[in-house]
Amino acid sequence: FSNHEKLKAKMVPFSGFKMPVWYVGLKEEHQAVRETCGMFDISHMGCFEITGDNSQSFLQQISCNDLDKTKKNNMVYSMALNENGGILDDIMIGKLPHSFYLVVNAGNKEKMVNWMNSLERDGISITDLNKTNGFIAIQGPDAAEKLSTIFGIDFKAIGRFTVENKILDGVTVIASRTGYTGEDGFELLVPNDSISQIWEKIIESGVQPCGLGAR
């Protein structure tokens, strides 16, 4: 939040948060993502780690997409359904080596938590990753090249719709490549005590910070 204030972002209420709607202007930020590279704070999105021997069968109860076809480090887009087949949220589910990674929308996070808690959870642990992490998205045709240069890691080697643990500047992050803006791009879940430094380092490299308007 202090980083957004320092950049004089226009802040607005959004799903219980104060979020930047723009920094320099909607057109400029939109064009940055379409033509070069832009970065969004998406820390309002709900992120969870699901662990336990029955994690996959538990998530299969929630997801309408078949998780049996999800290989290690893959992410799938799906809908979370209630017992009548009604849609609770559109979600992303990723398969890490020893756990599953679930991303839900901010406005539906409480509803999703209540729904998961209402299901049989024998041997299942659900961790709210938002309590200890920030979430940023670096999006645009130059995203892979920019991040590779900044952190000395080949981001081009990360496949589309995959998720991996990566070490950036000595910090372990969860990195996915879903390109949720429609352009190629990466989403980084970063521990709270490092998110500010990583955000600033990416901006200093020439990446345009972007607000909800461009999103």
PyMOL commands that place a pseudoatom at each C-alpha (Angstrom):
pseudoatom trace, name=CA, resn=PHE, resi=1, chain=A, elem=C, hetatm=0, pos=[0.000, 0.000, 0.000]
pseudoatom trace, name=CA, resn=SER, resi=2, chain=A, elem=C, hetatm=0, pos=[2.810, 2.402, 0.849]
pseudoatom trace, name=CA, resn=ASN, resi=3, chain=A, elem=C, hetatm=0, pos=[4.383, 1.651, -2.539]
pseudoatom trace, name=CA, resn=HIS, resi=4, chain=A, elem=C, hetatm=0, pos=[1.150, 2.656, -4.275]
pseudoatom trace, name=CA, resn=GLU, resi=5, chain=A, elem=C, hetatm=0, pos=[0.961, 5.853, -2.243]
pseudoatom trace, name=CA, resn=LYS, resi=6, chain=A, elem=C, hetatm=0, pos=[4.567, 6.676, -3.127]
pseudoatom trace, name=CA, resn=LEU, resi=7, chain=A, elem=C, hetatm=0, pos=[3.670, 6.348, -6.824]
pseudoatom trace, name=CA, resn=LYS, resi=8, chain=A, elem=C, hetatm=0, pos=[0.632, 8.639, -6.253]
pseudoatom trace, name=CA, resn=ALA, resi=9, chain=A, elem=C, hetatm=0, pos=[-1.780, 5.983, -7.498]
pseudoatom trace, name=CA, resn=LYS, resi=10, chain=A, elem=C, hetatm=0, pos=[-5.485, 6.781, -7.670]
pseudoatom trace, name=CA, resn=MET, resi=11, chain=A, elem=C, hetatm=0, pos=[-6.916, 4.491, -4.953]
pseudoatom trace, name=CA, resn=VAL, resi=12, chain=A, elem=C, hetatm=0, pos=[-10.495, 3.152, -4.883]
pseudoatom trace, name=CA, resn=PRO, resi=13, chain=A, elem=C, hetatm=0, pos=[-12.437, 0.661, -2.699]
pseudoatom trace, name=CA, resn=PHE, resi=14, chain=A, elem=C, hetatm=0, pos=[-12.565, -2.848, -4.202]
pseudoatom trace, name=CA, resn=SER, resi=15, chain=A, elem=C, hetatm=0, pos=[-13.750, -6.070, -2.506]
pseudoatom trace, name=CA, resn=GLY, resi=16, chain=A, elem=C, hetatm=0, pos=[-12.871, -4.769, 0.944]
pseudoatom trace, name=CA, resn=PHE, resi=17, chain=A, elem=C, hetatm=0, pos=[-9.475, -3.418, -0.121]
pseudoatom trace, name=CA, resn=LYS, resi=18, chain=A, elem=C, hetatm=0, pos=[-8.153, -0.074, -1.271]
pseudoatom trace, name=CA, resn=MET, resi=19, chain=A, elem=C, hetatm=0, pos=[-6.736, -0.728, -4.720]
pseudoatom trace, name=CA, resn=PRO, resi=20, chain=A, elem=C, hetatm=0, pos=[-4.965, 1.389, -7.355]
pseudoatom trace, name=CA, resn=VAL, resi=21, chain=A, elem=C, hetatm=0, pos=[-7.255, 2.077, -10.308]
pseudoatom trace, name=CA, resn=TRP, resi=22, chain=A, elem=C, hetatm=0, pos=[-4.450, 3.820, -12.216]
pseudoatom trace, name=CA, resn=TYR, resi=23, chain=A, elem=C, hetatm=0, pos=[-0.996, 5.352, -11.795]
pseudoatom trace, name=CA, resn=VAL, resi=24, chain=A, elem=C, hetatm=0, pos=[-0.430, 7.457, -14.927]
pseudoatom trace, name=CA, resn=GLY, resi=25, chain=A, elem=C, hetatm=0, pos=[-3.600, 6.771, -16.918]
pseudoatom trace, name=CA, resn=LEU, resi=26, chain=A, elem=C, hetatm=0, pos=[-5.795, 3.973, -18.272]
pseudoatom trace, name=CA, resn=LYS, resi=27, chain=A, elem=C, hetatm=0, pos=[-4.653, 4.283, -21.884]
pseudoatom trace, name=CA, resn=GLU, resi=28, chain=A, elem=C, hetatm=0, pos=[-0.935, 4.304, -21.078]
pseudoatom trace, name=CA, resn=GLU, resi=29, chain=A, elem=C, hetatm=0, pos=[-1.216, 1.327, -18.728]
pseudoatom trace, name=CA, resn=HIS, resi=30, chain=A, elem=C, hetatm=0, pos=[-3.399, -0.646, -21.137]
pseudoatom trace, name=CA, resn=GLN, resi=31, chain=A, elem=C, hetatm=0, pos=[-0.911, -0.042, -23.959]
pseudoatom trace, name=CA, resn=ALA, resi=32, chain=A, elem=C, hetatm=0, pos=[2.021, -1.062, -21.735]
pseudoatom trace, name=CA, resn=VAL, resi=33, chain=A, elem=C, hetatm=0, pos=[0.457, -4.491, -21.153]
pseudoatom trace, name=CA, resn=ARG, resi=34, chain=A, elem=C, hetatm=0, pos=[-0.487, -4.936, -24.826]
pseudoatom trace, name=CA, resn=GLU, resi=35, chain=A, elem=C, hetatm=0, pos=[2.796, -3.711, -26.300]
pseudoatom trace, name=CA, resn=THR, resi=36, chain=A, elem=C, hetatm=0, pos=[5.577, -4.134, -23.699]
pseudoatom trace, name=CA, resn=CYS, resi=37, chain=A, elem=C, hetatm=0, pos=[5.063, -5.029, -20.024]
pseudoatom trace, name=CA, resn=GLY, resi=38, chain=A, elem=C, hetatm=0, pos=[3.000, -3.913, -17.028]
pseudoatom trace, name=CA, resn=MET, resi=39, chain=A, elem=C, hetatm=0, pos=[2.683, -5.017, -13.407]
pseudoatom trace, name=CA, resn=PHE, resi=40, chain=A, elem=C, hetatm=0, pos=[-0.433, -5.321, -11.254]
pseudoatom trace, name=CA, resn=ASP, resi=41, chain=A, elem=C, hetatm=0, pos=[-0.939, -5.709, -7.513]
pseudoatom trace, name=CA, resn=ILE, resi=42, chain=A, elem=C, hetatm=0, pos=[-3.436, -8.589, -7.298]
pseudoatom trace, name=CA, resn=SER, resi=43, chain=A, elem=C, hetatm=0, pos=[-3.041, -9.240, -3.564]
pseudoatom trace, name=CA, resn=HIS, resi=44, chain=A, elem=C, hetatm=0, pos=[-6.836, -9.065, -3.196]
pseudoatom trace, name=CA, resn=MET, resi=45, chain=A, elem=C, hetatm=0, pos=[-7.171, -12.429, -4.997]
pseudoatom trace, name=CA, resn=GLY, resi=46, chain=A, elem=C, hetatm=0, pos=[-7.672, -15.390, -2.670]
pseudoatom trace, name=CA, resn=CYS, resi=47, chain=A, elem=C, hetatm=0, pos=[-4.761, -17.860, -2.634]
pseudoatom trace, name=CA, resn=PHE, resi=48, chain=A, elem=C, hetatm=0, pos=[-4.773, -21.176, -0.740]
pseudoatom trace, name=CA, resn=GLU, resi=49, chain=A, elem=C, hetatm=0, pos=[-2.514, -24.177, -0.242]
pseudoatom trace, name=CA, resn=ILE, resi=50, chain=A, elem=C, hetatm=0, pos=[-4.338, -27.511, 0.037]
pseudoatom trace, name=CA, resn=THR, resi=51, chain=A, elem=C, hetatm=0, pos=[-2.365, -30.364, 1.579]
pseudoatom trace, name=CA, resn=GLY, resi=52, chain=A, elem=C, hetatm=0, pos=[-3.108, -33.913, 2.707]
pseudoatom trace, name=CA, resn=ASP, resi=53, chain=A, elem=C, hetatm=0, pos=[-3.463, -37.369, 1.178]
pseudoatom trace, name=CA, resn=ASN, resi=54, chain=A, elem=C, hetatm=0, pos=[-7.013, -36.662, 0.002]
pseudoatom trace, name=CA, resn=SER, resi=55, chain=A, elem=C, hetatm=0, pos=[-6.279, -33.221, -1.495]
pseudoatom trace, name=CA, resn=GLN, resi=56, chain=A, elem=C, hetatm=0, pos=[-7.036, -34.175, -5.076]
pseudoatom trace, name=CA, resn=SER, resi=57, chain=A, elem=C, hetatm=0, pos=[-10.337, -35.926, -4.317]
pseudoatom trace, name=CA, resn=PHE, resi=58, chain=A, elem=C, hetatm=0, pos=[-11.327, -33.009, -2.067]
pseudoatom trace, name=CA, resn=LEU, resi=59, chain=A, elem=C, hetatm=0, pos=[-10.674, -30.468, -4.828]
pseudoatom trace, name=CA, resn=GLN, resi=60, chain=A, elem=C, hetatm=0, pos=[-12.438, -32.698, -7.371]
pseudoatom trace, name=CA, resn=GLN, resi=61, chain=A, elem=C, hetatm=0, pos=[-15.618, -32.236, -5.349]
pseudoatom trace, name=CA, resn=ILE, resi=62, chain=A, elem=C, hetatm=0, pos=[-15.278, -28.488, -5.899]
pseudoatom trace, name=CA, resn=SER, resi=63, chain=A, elem=C, hetatm=0, pos=[-14.026, -28.383, -9.500]
pseudoatom trace, name=CA, resn=CYS, resi=64, chain=A, elem=C, hetatm=0, pos=[-16.064, -29.115, -12.637]
pseudoatom trace, name=CA, resn=ASN, resi=65, chain=A, elem=C, hetatm=0, pos=[-12.826, -29.634, -14.590]
pseudoatom trace, name=CA, resn=ASP, resi=66, chain=A, elem=C, hetatm=0, pos=[-11.259, -33.099, -14.301]
pseudoatom trace, name=CA, resn=LEU, resi=67, chain=A, elem=C, hetatm=0, pos=[-8.229, -32.933, -12.020]
pseudoatom trace, name=CA, resn=ASP, resi=68, chain=A, elem=C, hetatm=0, pos=[-7.146, -36.447, -13.017]
pseudoatom trace, name=CA, resn=LYS, resi=69, chain=A, elem=C, hetatm=0, pos=[-5.649, -34.910, -16.150]
pseudoatom trace, name=CA, resn=THR, resi=70, chain=A, elem=C, hetatm=0, pos=[-3.653, -32.385, -14.113]
pseudoatom trace, name=CA, resn=LYS, resi=71, chain=A, elem=C, hetatm=0, pos=[0.035, -33.277, -14.120]
pseudoatom trace, name=CA, resn=LYS, resi=72, chain=A, elem=C, hetatm=0, pos=[2.627, -32.001, -11.667]
pseudoatom trace, name=CA, resn=ASN, resi=73, chain=A, elem=C, hetatm=0, pos=[3.252, -28.255, -12.036]
pseudoatom trace, name=CA, resn=ASN, resi=74, chain=A, elem=C, hetatm=0, pos=[0.227, -27.786, -14.309]
pseudoatom trace, name=CA, resn=MET, resi=75, chain=A, elem=C, hetatm=0, pos=[-2.573, -25.304, -13.653]
pseudoatom trace, name=CA, resn=VAL, resi=76, chain=A, elem=C, hetatm=0, pos=[-6.160, -25.773, -14.782]
pseudoatom trace, name=CA, resn=TYR, resi=77, chain=A, elem=C, hetatm=0, pos=[-8.937, -23.224, -15.138]
pseudoatom trace, name=CA, resn=SER, resi=78, chain=A, elem=C, hetatm=0, pos=[-12.238, -24.382, -13.698]
pseudoatom trace, name=CA, resn=MET, resi=79, chain=A, elem=C, hetatm=0, pos=[-15.510, -23.462, -12.013]
pseudoatom trace, name=CA, resn=ALA, resi=80, chain=A, elem=C, hetatm=0, pos=[-16.310, -24.180, -8.394]
pseudoatom trace, name=CA, resn=LEU, resi=81, chain=A, elem=C, hetatm=0, pos=[-19.821, -25.627, -8.158]
pseudoatom trace, name=CA, resn=ASN, resi=82, chain=A, elem=C, hetatm=0, pos=[-22.258, -26.094, -5.298]
pseudoatom trace, name=CA, resn=GLU, resi=83, chain=A, elem=C, hetatm=0, pos=[-24.235, -29.317, -4.732]
pseudoatom trace, name=CA, resn=ASN, resi=84, chain=A, elem=C, hetatm=0, pos=[-26.827, -28.239, -7.315]
pseudoatom trace, name=CA, resn=GLY, resi=85, chain=A, elem=C, hetatm=0, pos=[-24.286, -27.414, -10.010]
pseudoatom trace, name=CA, resn=GLY, resi=86, chain=A, elem=C, hetatm=0, pos=[-24.558, -23.664, -9.469]
pseudoatom trace, name=CA, resn=ILE, resi=87, chain=A, elem=C, hetatm=0, pos=[-21.364, -21.662, -10.037]
pseudoatom trace, name=CA, resn=LEU, resi=88, chain=A, elem=C, hetatm=0, pos=[-19.723, -20.290, -6.891]
pseudoatom trace, name=CA, resn=ASP, resi=89, chain=A, elem=C, hetatm=0, pos=[-16.624, -18.863, -8.612]
pseudoatom trace, name=CA, resn=ASP, resi=90, chain=A, elem=C, hetatm=0, pos=[-14.211, -19.334, -11.486]
pseudoatom trace, name=CA, resn=ILE, resi=91, chain=A, elem=C, hetatm=0, pos=[-10.944, -20.646, -10.093]
pseudoatom trace, name=CA, resn=MET, resi=92, chain=A, elem=C, hetatm=0, pos=[-7.414, -21.784, -10.940]
pseudoatom trace, name=CA, resn=ILE, resi=93, chain=A, elem=C, hetatm=0, pos=[-5.983, -24.993, -9.476]
pseudoatom trace, name=CA, resn=GLY, resi=94, chain=A, elem=C, hetatm=0, pos=[-2.264, -25.782, -9.665]
pseudoatom trace, name=CA, resn=LYS, resi=95, chain=A, elem=C, hetatm=0, pos=[-0.485, -29.019, -8.756]
pseudoatom trace, name=CA, resn=LEU, resi=96, chain=A, elem=C, hetatm=0, pos=[2.768, -28.455, -6.872]
pseudoatom trace, name=CA, resn=PRO, resi=97, chain=A, elem=C, hetatm=0, pos=[5.045, -31.382, -5.900]
pseudoatom trace, name=CA, resn=HIS, resi=98, chain=A, elem=C, hetatm=0, pos=[3.540, -31.816, -2.412]
pseudoatom trace, name=CA, resn=SER, resi=99, chain=A, elem=C, hetatm=0, pos=[0.363, -29.731, -2.432]
pseudoatom trace, name=CA, resn=PHE, resi=100, chain=A, elem=C, hetatm=0, pos=[-2.288, -28.033, -4.515]
pseudoatom trace, name=CA, resn=TYR, resi=101, chain=A, elem=C, hetatm=0, pos=[-2.495, -24.286, -5.149]
pseudoatom trace, name=CA, resn=LEU, resi=102, chain=A, elem=C, hetatm=0, pos=[-5.934, -22.696, -5.407]
pseudoatom trace, name=CA, resn=VAL, resi=103, chain=A, elem=C, hetatm=0, pos=[-6.652, -19.139, -6.613]
pseudoatom trace, name=CA, resn=VAL, resi=104, chain=A, elem=C, hetatm=0, pos=[-10.139, -17.632, -6.223]
pseudoatom trace, name=CA, resn=ASN, resi=105, chain=A, elem=C, hetatm=0, pos=[-11.627, -14.200, -6.873]
pseudoatom trace, name=CA, resn=ALA, resi=106, chain=A, elem=C, hetatm=0, pos=[-11.559, -11.586, -4.130]
pseudoatom trace, name=CA, resn=GLY, resi=107, chain=A, elem=C, hetatm=0, pos=[-15.308, -10.999, -4.063]
pseudoatom trace, name=CA, resn=ASN, resi=108, chain=A, elem=C, hetatm=0, pos=[-15.980, -14.737, -3.696]
pseudoatom trace, name=CA, resn=LYS, resi=109, chain=A, elem=C, hetatm=0, pos=[-13.206, -15.634, -1.234]
pseudoatom trace, name=CA, resn=GLU, resi=110, chain=A, elem=C, hetatm=0, pos=[-15.421, -15.748, 1.876]
pseudoatom trace, name=CA, resn=LYS, resi=111, chain=A, elem=C, hetatm=0, pos=[-18.047, -17.770, 0.007]
pseudoatom trace, name=CA, resn=MET, resi=112, chain=A, elem=C, hetatm=0, pos=[-15.386, -20.238, -1.167]
pseudoatom trace, name=CA, resn=VAL, resi=113, chain=A, elem=C, hetatm=0, pos=[-13.911, -20.585, 2.330]
pseudoatom trace, name=CA, resn=ASN, resi=114, chain=A, elem=C, hetatm=0, pos=[-17.354, -21.300, 3.781]
pseudoatom trace, name=CA, resn=TRP, resi=115, chain=A, elem=C, hetatm=0, pos=[-18.073, -23.835, 1.031]
pseudoatom trace, name=CA, resn=MET, resi=116, chain=A, elem=C, hetatm=0, pos=[-14.769, -25.682, 1.526]
pseudoatom trace, name=CA, resn=ASN, resi=117, chain=A, elem=C, hetatm=0, pos=[-15.247, -25.729, 5.295]
pseudoatom trace, name=CA, resn=SER, resi=118, chain=A, elem=C, hetatm=0, pos=[-18.695, -27.253, 4.849]
pseudoatom trace, name=CA, resn=LEU, resi=119, chain=A, elem=C, hetatm=0, pos=[-17.312, -30.282, 2.970]
pseudoatom trace, name=CA, resn=GLU, resi=120, chain=A, elem=C, hetatm=0, pos=[-15.795, -33.426, 4.431]
pseudoatom trace, name=CA, resn=ARG, resi=121, chain=A, elem=C, hetatm=0, pos=[-12.159, -32.554, 5.138]
pseudoatom trace, name=CA, resn=ASP, resi=122, chain=A, elem=C, hetatm=0, pos=[-10.671, -35.723, 6.596]
pseudoatom trace, name=CA, resn=GLY, resi=123, chain=A, elem=C, hetatm=0, pos=[-6.881, -35.435, 6.327]
pseudoatom trace, name=CA, resn=ILE, resi=124, chain=A, elem=C, hetatm=0, pos=[-7.089, -32.103, 4.500]
pseudoatom trace, name=CA, resn=SER, resi=125, chain=A, elem=C, hetatm=0, pos=[-5.369, -28.863, 5.533]
pseudoatom trace, name=CA, resn=ILE, resi=126, chain=A, elem=C, hetatm=0, pos=[-6.307, -25.506, 3.959]
pseudoatom trace, name=CA, resn=THR, resi=127, chain=A, elem=C, hetatm=0, pos=[-3.845, -22.629, 4.422]
pseudoatom trace, name=CA, resn=ASP, resi=128, chain=A, elem=C, hetatm=0, pos=[-4.769, -19.027, 3.605]
pseudoatom trace, name=CA, resn=LEU, resi=129, chain=A, elem=C, hetatm=0, pos=[-1.639, -17.819, 1.789]
pseudoatom trace, name=CA, resn=ASN, resi=130, chain=A, elem=C, hetatm=0, pos=[-2.812, -14.189, 1.698]
pseudoatom trace, name=CA, resn=LYS, resi=131, chain=A, elem=C, hetatm=0, pos=[-1.977, -13.802, 5.384]
pseudoatom trace, name=CA, resn=THR, resi=132, chain=A, elem=C, hetatm=0, pos=[1.732, -14.220, 4.722]
pseudoatom trace, name=CA, resn=ASN, resi=133, chain=A, elem=C, hetatm=0, pos=[2.149, -13.244, 1.056]
pseudoatom trace, name=CA, resn=GLY, resi=134, chain=A, elem=C, hetatm=0, pos=[1.538, -10.515, -1.492]
pseudoatom trace, name=CA, resn=PHE, resi=135, chain=A, elem=C, hetatm=0, pos=[0.488, -11.320, -5.064]
pseudoatom trace, name=CA, resn=ILE, resi=136, chain=A, elem=C, hetatm=0, pos=[1.683, -9.490, -8.188]
pseudoatom trace, name=CA, resn=ALA, resi=137, chain=A, elem=C, hetatm=0, pos=[1.234, -10.088, -11.922]
pseudoatom trace, name=CA, resn=ILE, resi=138, chain=A, elem=C, hetatm=0, pos=[3.757, -9.093, -14.596]
pseudoatom trace, name=CA, resn=GLN, resi=139, chain=A, elem=C, hetatm=0, pos=[1.910, -9.121, -17.923]
pseudoatom trace, name=CA, resn=GLY, resi=140, chain=A, elem=C, hetatm=0, pos=[2.678, -8.363, -21.558]
pseudoatom trace, name=CA, resn=PRO, resi=141, chain=A, elem=C, hetatm=0, pos=[4.697, -9.598, -24.546]
pseudoatom trace, name=CA, resn=ASP, resi=142, chain=A, elem=C, hetatm=0, pos=[8.001, -8.590, -22.908]
pseudoatom trace, name=CA, resn=ALA, resi=143, chain=A, elem=C, hetatm=0, pos=[7.211, -10.157, -19.495]
pseudoatom trace, name=CA, resn=ALA, resi=144, chain=A, elem=C, hetatm=0, pos=[9.353, -13.289, -19.856]
pseudoatom trace, name=CA, resn=GLU, resi=145, chain=A, elem=C, hetatm=0, pos=[12.377, -11.410, -21.169]
pseudoatom trace, name=CA, resn=LYS, resi=146, chain=A, elem=C, hetatm=0, pos=[12.072, -8.664, -18.535]
pseudoatom trace, name=CA, resn=LEU, resi=147, chain=A, elem=C, hetatm=0, pos=[11.819, -11.057, -15.587]
pseudoatom trace, name=CA, resn=SER, resi=148, chain=A, elem=C, hetatm=0, pos=[14.651, -13.236, -16.921]
pseudoatom trace, name=CA, resn=THR, resi=149, chain=A, elem=C, hetatm=0, pos=[16.929, -10.183, -17.077]
pseudoatom trace, name=CA, resn=ILE, resi=150, chain=A, elem=C, hetatm=0, pos=[15.891, -8.830, -13.665]
pseudoatom trace, name=CA, resn=PHE, resi=151, chain=A, elem=C, hetatm=0, pos=[16.295, -12.068, -11.693]
pseudoatom trace, name=CA, resn=GLY, resi=152, chain=A, elem=C, hetatm=0, pos=[18.797, -14.061, -13.758]
pseudoatom trace, name=CA, resn=ILE, resi=153, chain=A, elem=C, hetatm=0, pos=[16.351, -16.957, -14.214]
pseudoatom trace, name=CA, resn=ASP, resi=154, chain=A, elem=C, hetatm=0, pos=[15.025, -18.230, -17.546]
pseudoatom trace, name=CA, resn=PHE, resi=155, chain=A, elem=C, hetatm=0, pos=[11.328, -17.376, -17.246]
pseudoatom trace, name=CA, resn=LYS, resi=156, chain=A, elem=C, hetatm=0, pos=[10.864, -18.437, -20.872]
pseudoatom trace, name=CA, resn=ALA, resi=157, chain=A, elem=C, hetatm=0, pos=[11.406, -22.016, -19.692]
pseudoatom trace, name=CA, resn=ILE, resi=158, chain=A, elem=C, hetatm=0, pos=[8.296, -21.836, -17.501]
pseudoatom trace, name=CA, resn=GLY, resi=159, chain=A, elem=C, hetatm=0, pos=[5.499, -23.381, -19.567]
pseudoatom trace, name=CA, resn=ARG, resi=160, chain=A, elem=C, hetatm=0, pos=[2.104, -21.819, -20.195]
pseudoatom trace, name=CA, resn=PHE, resi=161, chain=A, elem=C, hetatm=0, pos=[-0.441, -22.735, -17.519]
pseudoatom trace, name=CA, resn=THR, resi=162, chain=A, elem=C, hetatm=0, pos=[2.182, -24.134, -15.180]
pseudoatom trace, name=CA, resn=VAL, resi=163, chain=A, elem=C, hetatm=0, pos=[3.119, -23.307, -11.583]
pseudoatom trace, name=CA, resn=GLU, resi=164, chain=A, elem=C, hetatm=0, pos=[6.499, -23.755, -9.880]
pseudoatom trace, name=CA, resn=ASN, resi=165, chain=A, elem=C, hetatm=0, pos=[8.428, -22.756, -6.791]
pseudoatom trace, name=CA, resn=LYS, resi=166, chain=A, elem=C, hetatm=0, pos=[11.176, -20.336, -7.820]
pseudoatom trace, name=CA, resn=ILE, resi=167, chain=A, elem=C, hetatm=0, pos=[13.906, -18.525, -5.886]
pseudoatom trace, name=CA, resn=LEU, resi=168, chain=A, elem=C, hetatm=0, pos=[14.108, -14.804, -6.709]
pseudoatom trace, name=CA, resn=ASP, resi=169, chain=A, elem=C, hetatm=0, pos=[16.861, -12.841, -4.962]
pseudoatom trace, name=CA, resn=GLY, resi=170, chain=A, elem=C, hetatm=0, pos=[17.086, -15.589, -2.334]
pseudoatom trace, name=CA, resn=VAL, resi=171, chain=A, elem=C, hetatm=0, pos=[13.319, -15.631, -1.703]
pseudoatom trace, name=CA, resn=THR, resi=172, chain=A, elem=C, hetatm=0, pos=[11.109, -18.638, -2.490]
pseudoatom trace, name=CA, resn=VAL, resi=173, chain=A, elem=C, hetatm=0, pos=[8.000, -17.599, -4.453]
pseudoatom trace, name=CA, resn=ILE, resi=174, chain=A, elem=C, hetatm=0, pos=[5.192, -19.439, -6.222]
pseudoatom trace, name=CA, resn=ALA, resi=175, chain=A, elem=C, hetatm=0, pos=[5.386, -18.508, -9.908]
pseudoatom trace, name=CA, resn=SER, resi=176, chain=A, elem=C, hetatm=0, pos=[2.620, -19.276, -12.408]
pseudoatom trace, name=CA, resn=ARG, resi=177, chain=A, elem=C, hetatm=0, pos=[2.247, -18.405, -16.084]
pseudoatom trace, name=CA, resn=THR, resi=178, chain=A, elem=C, hetatm=0, pos=[-1.450, -18.007, -16.858]
pseudoatom trace, name=CA, resn=GLY, resi=179, chain=A, elem=C, hetatm=0, pos=[-1.388, -14.553, -18.480]
pseudoatom trace, name=CA, resn=TYR, resi=180, chain=A, elem=C, hetatm=0, pos=[-4.715, -13.587, -16.943]
pseudoatom trace, name=CA, resn=THR, resi=181, chain=A, elem=C, hetatm=0, pos=[-4.861, -10.286, -18.881]
pseudoatom trace, name=CA, resn=GLY, resi=182, chain=A, elem=C, hetatm=0, pos=[-4.976, -12.110, -22.201]
pseudoatom trace, name=CA, resn=GLU, resi=183, chain=A, elem=C, hetatm=0, pos=[-1.319, -11.359, -22.905]
pseudoatom trace, name=CA, resn=ASP, resi=184, chain=A, elem=C, hetatm=0, pos=[1.516, -13.669, -21.910]
pseudoatom trace, name=CA, resn=GLY, resi=185, chain=A, elem=C, hetatm=0, pos=[2.425, -13.082, -18.290]
pseudoatom trace, name=CA, resn=PHE, resi=186, chain=A, elem=C, hetatm=0, pos=[3.450, -14.362, -14.878]
pseudoatom trace, name=CA, resn=GLU, resi=187, chain=A, elem=C, hetatm=0, pos=[1.893, -14.251, -11.413]
pseudoatom trace, name=CA, resn=LEU, resi=188, chain=A, elem=C, hetatm=0, pos=[4.177, -14.240, -8.367]
pseudoatom trace, name=CA, resn=LEU, resi=189, chain=A, elem=C, hetatm=0, pos=[3.100, -15.040, -4.805]
pseudoatom trace, name=CA, resn=VAL, resi=190, chain=A, elem=C, hetatm=0, pos=[5.800, -13.396, -2.676]
pseudoatom trace, name=CA, resn=PRO, resi=191, chain=A, elem=C, hetatm=0, pos=[6.324, -13.417, 1.139]
pseudoatom trace, name=CA, resn=ASN, resi=192, chain=A, elem=C, hetatm=0, pos=[5.205, -10.185, 2.814]
pseudoatom trace, name=CA, resn=ASP, resi=193, chain=A, elem=C, hetatm=0, pos=[8.674, -9.205, 3.991]
pseudoatom trace, name=CA, resn=SER, resi=194, chain=A, elem=C, hetatm=0, pos=[10.017, -9.299, 0.392]
pseudoatom trace, name=CA, resn=ILE, resi=195, chain=A, elem=C, hetatm=0, pos=[7.095, -8.146, -1.762]
pseudoatom trace, name=CA, resn=SER, resi=196, chain=A, elem=C, hetatm=0, pos=[7.942, -4.433, -1.532]
pseudoatom trace, name=CA, resn=GLN, resi=197, chain=A, elem=C, hetatm=0, pos=[11.549, -4.892, -2.626]
pseudoatom trace, name=CA, resn=ILE, resi=198, chain=A, elem=C, hetatm=0, pos=[10.620, -7.183, -5.525]
pseudoatom trace, name=CA, resn=TRP, resi=199, chain=A, elem=C, hetatm=0, pos=[7.855, -4.781, -6.652]
pseudoatom trace, name=CA, resn=GLU, resi=200, chain=A, elem=C, hetatm=0, pos=[10.299, -1.855, -6.625]
pseudoatom trace, name=CA, resn=LYS, resi=201, chain=A, elem=C, hetatm=0, pos=[13.033, -3.797, -8.409]
pseudoatom trace, name=CA, resn=ILE, resi=202, chain=A, elem=C, hetatm=0, pos=[10.669, -4.705, -11.259]
pseudoatom trace, name=CA, resn=ILE, resi=203, chain=A, elem=C, hetatm=0, pos=[9.474, -1.100, -11.613]
pseudoatom trace, name=CA, resn=GLU, resi=204, chain=A, elem=C, hetatm=0, pos=[13.060, 0.187, -11.593]
pseudoatom trace, name=CA, resn=SER, resi=205, chain=A, elem=C, hetatm=0, pos=[13.723, -2.048, -14.612]
pseudoatom trace, name=CA, resn=GLY, resi=206, chain=A, elem=C, hetatm=0, pos=[11.160, -0.033, -16.605]
pseudoatom trace, name=CA, resn=VAL, resi=207, chain=A, elem=C, hetatm=0, pos=[7.990, -2.113, -16.110]
pseudoatom trace, name=CA, resn=GLN, resi=208, chain=A, elem=C, hetatm=0, pos=[4.865, 0.089, -15.925]
pseudoatom trace, name=CA, resn=PRO, resi=209, chain=A, elem=C, hetatm=0, pos=[2.752, -0.295, -12.749]
pseudoatom trace, name=CA, resn=CYS, resi=210, chain=A, elem=C, hetatm=0, pos=[-0.893, -0.780, -13.762]
pseudoatom trace, name=CA, resn=GLY, resi=211, chain=A, elem=C, hetatm=0, pos=[-4.183, -0.437, -11.902]
pseudoatom trace, name=CA, resn=LEU, resi=212, chain=A, elem=C, hetatm=0, pos=[-7.603, -2.042, -11.961]
pseudoatom trace, name=CA, resn=GLY, resi=213, chain=A, elem=C, hetatm=0, pos=[-8.685, 0.149, -14.874]
pseudoatom trace, name=CA, resn=ALA, resi=214, chain=A, elem=C, hetatm=0, pos=[-6.193, -1.434, -17.253]
pseudoatom trace, name=CA, resn=ARG, resi=215, chain=A, elem=C, hetatm=0, pos=[-6.974, -4.878, -15.880]
for i in range(1, 215): cmd.bond("trace and resi %d" % i, "trace and resi %d" % (i + 1))
show_as sticks, trace
zoom trace
